[in-house]
């Protein structure tokens, strides 16, 4: 089974690059450039779900932080399982 994951991130900046709406986002300290063509009204300070380099939807800060917290919990459980097979 293959799983794809859209990850919440904070929008840092939005700009035009050639003819595309692009921007930089923060994935918990990892800054990446993503395409914002599907969210042309996105502004810095908002949160978005990004999948394979494309911003696909906006969400509130509360939704983003809740989701990031759940992802952290999942990571901790996976690490515990790896340490205690």
C-alpha positions as CSV (number, residue, x, y, z in Angstrom):
1,X,0.0,0.0,0.0
2,X,1.3,3.5,-0.9
3,X,0.2,6.4,1.2
4,X,0.4,10.1,0.2
5,X,0.4,12.8,2.9
6,X,-0.5,16.5,2.7
7,X,1.4,18.3,5.4
8,X,0.4,21.6,7.1
9,X,2.9,24.4,6.8
10,X,3.1,28.1,7.5
11,X,3.2,30.4,4.5
12,X,6.2,32.7,4.7
13,X,6.0,34.5,1.4
14,X,4.1,34.4,-1.9
15,X,5.5,35.7,-5.2
16,X,5.5,35.3,-9.0
17,X,8.3,33.3,-10.5
18,X,8.2,33.5,-14.3
19,X,4.5,33.1,-14.8
20,X,3.7,30.9,-11.8
21,X,2.5,31.9,-8.3
22,X,5.1,30.4,-6.0
23,X,6.0,30.9,-2.3
24,X,8.1,29.8,0.6
25,X,6.7,27.8,3.4
26,X,7.9,26.5,6.8
27,X,7.5,22.8,7.6
28,X,8.6,23.0,11.2
29,X,11.9,24.6,10.5
30,X,12.4,23.2,7.0
31,X,11.9,26.0,4.5
32,X,10.7,24.9,1.0
33,X,9.5,26.6,-2.2
34,X,6.0,25.4,-3.3
35,X,3.6,26.3,-6.1
36,X,0.5,28.4,-5.1
37,X,-1.3,28.3,-8.4
38,X,-4.2,26.5,-6.8
39,X,-4.3,29.0,-3.9
40,X,-3.8,32.4,-5.5
41,X,-5.3,34.3,-2.5
42,X,-2.8,32.8,0.0
43,X,-0.9,35.4,2.1
44,X,2.0,35.1,4.5
45,X,1.1,34.1,8.0
46,X,-1.7,31.8,6.9
47,X,-1.4,28.0,6.9
48,X,-1.8,25.6,4.0
49,X,-1.7,21.9,3.2
50,X,1.1,21.1,0.8
51,X,1.3,17.9,-1.2
52,X,4.2,17.1,-3.5
53,X,5.2,20.7,-3.8
54,X,1.7,22.1,-4.4
55,X,-0.4,24.1,-1.9
56,X,-3.8,22.4,-2.1
57,X,-5.9,24.0,0.6
58,X,-5.8,26.6,3.4
59,X,-6.5,25.8,7.0
60,X,-6.7,27.7,10.3
61,X,-3.7,28.0,12.6
62,X,-5.6,25.8,15.1
63,X,-6.2,23.1,12.5
64,X,-2.6,23.2,11.4
65,X,-1.2,23.0,15.0
66,X,-3.6,20.2,15.9
67,X,-2.6,18.2,12.8
68,X,1.1,18.8,13.5
69,X,0.7,17.6,17.0
70,X,-0.9,14.4,15.9
71,X,1.9,13.8,13.4
72,X,4.4,14.3,16.2
73,X,2.6,11.8,18.4
74,X,2.6,9.3,15.5
75,X,6.3,9.8,15.1
76,X,6.9,9.3,18.8
77,X,4.9,6.0,18.7
78,X,6.8,4.8,15.7
79,X,10.1,5.5,17.4
80,X,9.0,3.7,20.6
81,X,8.0,0.7,18.5
82,X,11.4,0.7,16.7
83,X,13.2,0.7,20.0
84,X,11.0,-2.1,21.5
85,X,10.3,-4.6,18.7
